[in-house]
Amino acid sequence: MIDILLSSLKLSVKITLLIFGLMIIIELLVLRYKDKVIKTIKYNKISKYIVPSFFGIIPGCIGTFAMDSLYMAGLLGFGGITAVMIATSGDEAFLLISMVAAGEIPLLTVVYLTVILFAMGIIGGKLADLFIKKYKIKFCEKCGIINHGDKEFKFKHFIKEHIYKHIIKKHIWQVFIWLFAAIFIIGLIQANIGQEITFSGANLFYVLIIASLIGILPISGPNVFFIVMFSKGMIPFSVLLANSIIQDGHGLLPIMGFSMKDTIKIKSFNFVFGFIVGLILLLAGF
């Protein structure tokens, strides 16, 4: 047990440090180019699903938060916000990239997952708009966009507001705790039951349901278990994809504070969409 504890701790620290570095880089890039994206969405209707889906596949929550602000300001429609929530994997995207660097998951698998999530975001966003148009569902009241203006790129401000208050206080410690818990618990299970643990048949269907239900939670942590399980060969790609489509990390939290009704509509659509996609792939043997 001590060996499992130490190996789990070592791997968790290694991956968490990689995630921390990636978070800082992504935070800078999104802040730098967000204004250009706002103009693109506002004046180019073709981009109303493509751009949100692209921001969704950006690791972490800052890309999603940028789209949240557009939605609350009335610059992004229901299909657009649905697209970003489908495409995003929140902090789990950092985890996937870091596990590739650590040799735990093949690079091609993460590339496939990212491309599929991007495509599913576009498709799901379009379907969401068609759905609300057909049933005349109301959504989104305008709200102001809050940002730090010219202070964003001042060194002290970035360190305090983005690295410390955002990345360190809100994300990185939670990433480490959930990652360590997942690796340690699954390591214990494998040590006591056997190295080759996989789900099959009817059991996989129930795992798909559980992964989909966990994806509803507006947090990143619990979803880490499915990434670790996938890396160990315990669950198939279809289950990981369904969870990735439905979950949105912390991305939906601003919308929850803005409109709980909109939150329920977005999450309900994403759950049905993600579960159906996952079930189709599961039945197809993926």
C-alpha positions in Angstrom: 0.0 0.0 0.0 2.9 2.4 0.8 4.4 1.7 -2.7 1.0 2.5 -4.3 0.7 5.7 -2.2 4.2 6.9 -3.1 3.9 6.1 -6.8 0.4 7.8 -7.0 1.8 10.8 -5.2 4.8 11.0 -7.6 2.7 10.7 -10.7 0.1 13.2 -9.4 2.7 15.9 -8.6 4.4 15.4 -12.0 1.1 15.7 -13.9 -0.1 18.6 -11.8 3.1 20.6 -12.4 2.6 20.1 -16.2 -1.0 21.2 -15.9 0.0 24.4 -13.9 2.4 25.4 -16.7 -0.2 24.8 -19.4 -2.8 26.8 -17.5 -0.6 29.9 -17.4 0.1 29.7 -21.1 -3.6 29.3 -22.1 -4.7 32.1 -19.7 -2.3 34.5 -21.5 -3.3 33.5 -25.0 -7.1 33.7 -24.4 -6.8 37.1 -22.7 -4.7 38.4 -25.5 -7.0 37.4 -28.4 -10.5 37.6 -26.7 -11.5 41.0 -28.2 -10.8 39.8 -31.7 -13.0 36.7 -31.2 -15.9 38.9 -29.9 -15.7 40.9 -33.2 -15.6 37.8 -35.3 -18.7 36.3 -33.6 -20.6 39.6 -33.7 -20.1 40.2 -37.4 -19.8 36.7 -38.9 -22.8 34.4 -38.5 -21.0 31.4 -40.0 -18.7 31.4 -36.9 -21.4 31.3 -34.3 -20.8 27.5 -33.8 -17.2 27.1 -35.0 -15.7 29.8 -32.7 -17.5 28.6 -29.5 -16.5 25.0 -30.2 -12.9 26.1 -30.8 -12.9 28.0 -27.5 -14.5 24.9 -25.9 -11.6 22.7 -26.8 -9.1 25.1 -25.3 -7.9 23.4 -22.1 -9.3 24.8 -18.8 -12.2 27.1 -18.2 -11.0 30.5 -19.3 -12.0 29.9 -23.0 -15.4 28.8 -21.8 -15.7 31.8 -19.4 -15.0 34.1 -22.4 -18.0 32.6 -24.2 -20.1 32.8 -21.0 -19.5 36.6 -21.0 -20.6 36.9 -24.6 -23.7 34.8 -23.9 -24.7 37.0 -20.9 -24.1 40.1 -23.0 -26.5 38.8 -25.7 -23.7 38.4 -28.3 -23.8 34.6 -28.4 -27.0 32.5 -28.9 -28.2 29.4 -27.2 -26.6 27.2 -29.9 -23.3 28.9 -29.4 -23.2 28.5 -25.6 -24.4 24.9 -26.0 -21.6 24.3 -28.5 -18.9 25.5 -26.2 -20.2 23.4 -23.3 -20.3 20.3 -25.5 -16.8 20.9 -26.7 -15.1 21.7 -23.4 -13.6 19.2 -21.0 -12.5 21.9 -18.5 -9.4 21.1 -16.5 -9.6 17.5 -17.7 -8.2 18.6 -21.0 -5.0 19.7 -19.2 -4.9 16.3 -17.5 -5.2 14.5 -20.8 -2.3 16.5 -22.3 -0.2 16.0 -19.2 -0.9 12.3 -19.2 0.3 12.1 -22.8 3.5 13.8 -21.7 3.8 11.3 -18.9 3.3 8.4 -21.3 0.0 7.3 -19.7 -2.2 8.0 -22.7 -1.4 7.8 -26.5 -1.2 11.2 -28.2 -3.5 10.1 -31.0 -6.2 9.3 -28.6 -6.3 12.8 -27.2 -6.1 14.2 -30.7 -9.1 12.1 -31.8 -11.1 13.1 -28.6 -10.4 16.8 -29.2 -11.4 16.7 -32.9 -14.5 14.8 -32.1 -15.5 17.2 -29.3 -14.9 20.1 -31.7 -17.2 18.5 -34.3 -19.8 17.5 -31.8 -19.9 21.1 -30.5 -20.7 22.4 -33.9 -23.3 19.7 -34.6 -24.8 19.9 -31.1 -24.9 23.7 -31.2 -26.8 23.7 -34.5 -29.3 21.1 -33.3 -29.8 23.1 -30.1 -30.8 26.2 -32.1 -33.1 24.1 -34.2 -34.7 22.6 -31.1 -35.4 25.9 -29.4 -36.7 27.5 -32.6 -39.1 24.6 -33.2 -40.5 24.7 -29.7 -40.1 28.5 -29.2 -38.0 28.2 -26.1 -36.9 31.5 -24.5 -33.3 32.0 -23.3 -30.7 34.6 -22.4 -31.3 38.1 -21.0 -28.4 40.6 -21.5 -25.9 41.3 -18.7 -22.7 43.3 -18.7 -19.3 41.8 -19.5 -16.8 42.2 -16.6 -13.1 42.4 -17.3 -10.0 44.1 -15.9 -9.4 46.3 -19.0 -5.9 47.6 -19.5 -4.6 46.0 -16.3 -4.9 42.4 -17.8 -1.3 42.3 -19.1 0.5 44.1 -16.2 2.9 41.6 -14.6 1.8 42.1 -11.0 -1.9 42.1 -11.9 -1.5 38.9 -13.9 0.4 37.2 -11.1 -2.2 38.2 -8.5 -5.5 38.0 -10.4 -4.8 35.1 -12.8 -2.1 32.9 -11.5 -2.8 33.2 -7.8 -6.5 34.0 -7.4 -7.6 32.0 -10.4 -5.3 29.1 -11.2 -3.8 28.4 -7.7 -6.8 29.2 -5.4 -9.6 27.9 -7.6 -8.1 25.1 -9.8 -4.7 23.6 -9.3 -5.1 22.3 -5.7 -8.4 20.7 -6.7 -6.8 19.1 -9.8 -4.1 17.6 -7.6 -6.5 16.2 -4.9 -8.9 14.6 -7.4 -6.0 13.3 -9.6 -4.2 11.8 -6.6 -7.5 10.2 -5.3 -8.3 8.7 -8.7 -4.8 7.3 -9.3 -4.5 5.9 -5.7 -8.0 4.4 -5.5 -7.7 2.7 -8.9 -4.2 1.6 -8.0 -5.5 -0.1 -4.8 -8.3 -1.8 -6.8 -5.9 -3.2 -9.3 -3.5 -4.4 -6.7 -6.2 -6.3 -4.8 -8.5 -7.5 -7.6 -6.1 -7.9 -10.5 -4.1 -5.9 -13.1 -6.6 -6.4 -15.9 -10.0 -4.9 -14.8 -12.4 -4.1 -17.6 -16.2 -3.7 -17.8 -18.2 -5.5 -20.5 -21.7 -6.3 -21.7 -24.5 -4.9 -19.6 -22.1 -3.5 -17.0 -20.7 -1.1 -19.6 -24.1 0.3 -20.2 -24.4 1.1 -16.5 -20.9 2.6 -16.5 -22.0 4.8 -19.4 -25.1 6.0 -17.4 -22.9 6.7 -14.3 -20.3 8.6 -16.4 -23.1 10.6 -18.0 -24.7 11.5 -14.7 -21.4 12.5 -13.1 -20.9 14.8 -16.1 -23.9 16.8 -15.0 -22.0 18.1 -12.0 -20.7 21.6 -12.5 -17.2 20.7 -11.3 -14.2 19.0 -12.8 -13.0 16.7 -10.1 -15.1 13.5 -10.3 -14.6 13.3 -14.0 -10.9 12.6 -13.5 -11.8 9.1 -12.5 -13.0 8.2 -16.0 -9.8 9.6 -17.6 -7.7 7.5 -15.2 -10.0 4.4 -15.8 -9.6 4.9 -19.5 -5.8 5.2 -19.3 -5.8 1.8 -17.4 -8.0 0.2 -20.1 -10.9 -0.2 -17.7 -13.5 1.6 -19.9 -13.8 2.2 -23.6 -13.5 5.4 -25.6 -17.3 5.8 -25.9 -17.7 6.2 -22.1 -14.9 8.8 -21.9 -16.5 10.7 -24.9 -20.0 10.8 -23.4 -18.6 12.1 -20.1 -16.5 14.7 -21.9 -19.5 15.9 -24.0 -21.8 16.3 -20.9 -19.3 17.7 -18.4 -18.1 21.2 -18.7 -15.8 21.6 -15.7 -16.4 25.0 -14.1 -17.6 26.5 -17.4 -21.2 26.6 -16.6 -20.9 28.2 -13.1 -21.2 31.8 -14.5 -24.4 30.8 -16.3 -25.7 29.3 -13.1 -25.3 32.6 -11.4 -26.8 34.4 -14.4 -29.9 32.2 -15.1 -30.6 28.8 -13.5 -33.4 28.3 -16.1 -30.8 28.6 -18.9 -28.4 26.4 -17.1 -31.0 23.6 -16.9 -31.9 23.9 -20.6 -28.2 23.8 -21.6 -27.3 20.9 -19.4 -30.4 18.9 -20.3 -29.7 19.2 -24.0 -26.0 18.3 -23.5 -26.9 15.3 -21.3 -29.3 13.8 -23.9 -26.9 14.6 -26.8 -23.8 13.2 -25.0 -25.6 10.0 -23.8 -26.9 9.3 -27.3 -23.5 9.8 -28.9 -21.9 7.6 -26.3 -24.5 4.9 -26.6 -24.2 4.7 -30.4 -20.4 4.4 -30.2 -20.7 1.8 -27.4 -23.1 -0.3 -29.4 -20.7 0.1 -32.4 -17.9 -1.4 -30.2 -15.8 1.7 -29.5 
